């Protein structure tokens, strides 16, 4: 399988192993992938670094478990098939609860550095995004110091939690794996919650459309999450809502390079480059969390 920065082949008995070849600009952070596997053992494959091949432009080689399942976007589970939709949502909630339950807070210097980085990033958004996003963006910027304090757990946050990276069982809808952790980083809980919206609706040529029963699925997510997350209270909801909105702005407001580094702020173009921001970040009030 050819990726943007990698090439992957299946091998071994029943193709139980994957061997991935990556260029030097997209090497895997083995610390992060090991942490992801430790926190989410049922969803994240184990990974082993095997070394490099070549001298002038070395290729980095990794061995991974071949997780079962089909990419969610390819499984094409109908929105009205609530049995399978519920299974996906409940497993996704358990995945987030596992993150909540495994606080990996960095040292004070690291959190201070992260706060300064995100304040600078969100200043760029404020300077360059259209004014329709200003109300929510201003609210997020005011909350950043609290988000990067001790108010929420710090967790390994997936950098691209889309439906291509979510593997499911076609028959049941259960999640069998979450892949592509190359852009993951330690952030306050909630920054990756943008991924939930991808299970509640879809983007088409006319913009974002929520499924008819998305509120039911959203409520099921939070009901399941609360049942699994330790010491999660109503008082946490305000900050989680702020972190979720921050995640929307961060994920959909920037163009990133192959290493996950910010290149530029997205601009308002006829191709709909700000369509996701319009769907989630231009609303008058932040969407409620059940």
N, C-alpha and C positions, 0 to 999 in steps of 0.2 A: 504494500500500500504506500503510495507516494503522498507525503505531506508537504507542507510549505517549506519546512526546514529539516525534514527527516524522511527516512525510508524504512518501512517495517515489513518484515517477513515472518510467517508462521512456520514452525518446525517442531520436530519431536513427535512422539506417539500421539496420535489424534490431534496433532498441531496444538499441543498443550502449552507451548512456549512461543513467545514473540521475541524477535531480535530486532532492535531498532538502531539505526545508524543515523547519527546527528552531526551537523557541522559544528565548528568551534564556536559559532555565535549563538547556538541554541542548546548548550549542554544542560543536562538535568541536575538540579540541586539535590544531591542524594540525601542530604539532611532533611529537606522538605518532604521528599517522597517517602522516606522512612517514617517520618512523623505522620504523614497522611495514612500510611498503612497501619501504624500503631493505633491511631485514633479511630479509623474506619476499616477494620480488618475484613469486614464482609463486603465492602464496596471498592476497595483500592487494592490493586495487584502489588505483590512484592516485586522489587526491582533490584537488579545487581549490575554494578558497573564492571565491564569486562576489560576495558582498556581502549587504546587507540589503534588506528590503522593508517599508515601513511606518515610522511614527514613534513612536507611543505605546507599542506593543508590537511591536517589530521582529521579523521572521522572518529567520533566517539561512539562506542558500542555498548549497548545495554541489553540485558536479558530480563524478561518480565513474564509473569503468568499471563496466559491467554484467557481473559475473562469471558464467560459465556454471555450471550445476549446480542441484541440488535440496537443500533443507535436509535434513540427515541424518535428522532425526526424521520427515520426510515420505517419504523414499526407502524406508523400511521394508525394509531389507536383512535377510533372515532370519538369525538367529544361526548356523544350521547351514550357511549359504552361506559356507564358509571362504575361498573364493577372493576374494570381494569384501571380506569382513571383514579379511583379511590386507592387501589393498591400502590400505584405510582406515588401519589401524594403522601400516603402514610409512610412509605419508605423514605421519601425525600425529607419528611419531617424528622424521622429518626436520625437521618444523616446530620441534620442541623443540630439536633439535640446532642449527638455525640460530640460535635464541636463545642457546644456550650459547656458540656461536662468536662472538657479537657482544656483548662486555662493554661496557656503557655506564655504568660506575660513576660516580655523582655525586661531587661534592666532599665532603670530610670533614664540613663543617657540615651538608650535606644528608643524609648517611647518619646522622649523629648525631640529627638531627631526626626522621628516619624511625624510627629505633630507639625514641626516646622516644614517638612516636605509637603504635607497635605495642605497646610495653610497656603504655601506658595502655589501649589497646583490649583487650588480653588480660587485664589486671587486671579490666576490666568483665565479661568472660566468666567469669573465676574467681569473681567476686562473685555472678553471676546465673544461671549454668547449673547444672542439677542435679548432684549429687555423683558420679553415675556417669561423668561426663566428666573428673573431677578428675585421675586418674592421667596420662592422656595430655596434658591441658592443662598440668599442672605441668611435665612434661618439655619441652614446647614452650617454655614461658616461660623455663626455664633455658637453652635453646639460643638464644634471640633475640639476645643480644649477639654470639655467634659467627656467626649467620646474617647479621647486618648489619655484619660485619667484612669483611675481604678474602678470606675463605675460599671464597666462591662468586662467580661472575660476577653482576653486576647486569644485569637484562634488562628489556625492555618486556613486562610481564605483562598478558595479556588479562584484563579484569575480569569477563567472563561467558562462559566457554568451554563453552557448552552445545550440544546437538545442533541447536538452531535456528540457531545462528550458524556451523555447520560445513556447507559446501556440498560435495556429492559428485556424481560421475557415477553415475547410477542403474545403468548397465550394468556398469561395472568396479569401482565402489566407491572409486575414487581421489578424493582431496580436490581440489576445484577452487577453493576459496576459504574464507577465514575472515573473517567480517564483524563489524561492531558493535564498534569499538574505542573507543567513547566513554568507557568507564570504565577504560581501560588506565592503568597507572602503572609507574614504574620500581621494581622490587623484586628481592630476591635470587632467583636461579634456583630453580624448584621450587614457588613459590606457586601457579602455574596448573596444576600436575599433577593437581589435582582433576578436571580435564576428561577425563583418561584413563579414569576409572571409568565415565563415561557411555558409553564404547565397549565396556566389558566386561560390562555388565549393565543392569538397568532397575529403576525403582521402580514398584510396583503397590500395590494396596490392602492387601496383606499385608506390605509392606516391601520392602527391597532384595533383588533376586535376581541373582546372577551367572550368566552363560551357562555352559553345560556345559563349554565348552572355553576358558574365560576365561584360565586359566593359560597355555595355549599362546599366546594372543594377547598376554598381558602379557610373556611371555618374548620374543616376536617384537619387541615395542616396544623393549625394552631392548637386544636384540641389534642392532637397526637403529640405535638412538640411539648406542650405543657405537661403531658403525662410522662414524658421521658426525661425532660430537662430538670436538673436538680436546682432547687431554690430559685426558680424563676417566678417573679411576682408581678403584679399589676404595675408596680413602681418602675419595673424595668422596661415597660412598653414604650414609654416616651422616647427613651434613648435608642431603643431598637428601631423605632420608627425613623428617628433621625439618621441612624447608621444605614438603614435601608435606602433612604433618599440620597444619602451621600454616595452609596454604591451605584445608584442609577446615574448620578452625575459623573462619577469617576469612570464607570464602564462605558457609557454611551456618549460622554462629552469630549473624549480625547481620541486621537489617532495614535496607535502604538506601533513600535517597530517589532521585529522578530524576537527580541529579547524581553518584550513587555515594557520597554521604556517609553515614556511619553515623547511623541514627536511634535504634535501640534494640537490645538483645539479644533474640533470639527466646526465647519462653517455651514451656513444656511444655503444649500444648493438645491436646484430642481430635482436632483436624484433622490431626495428624501433622506439626506444624510443625518438630519436631526429628528427623524420620525419617531425614534424611541424616546428621545428627550421630550418631544411634544406629547407622547402618550402618557408618560409617567411623571414628568417634572414641570409641566406647565399648568397642572391642575390647581384649582383655588385652595384646596385643602388636601393634606396628605391622606392617602388612602388609609382607612382604619385597619387596625390589626385586631383580629377576633380574640 
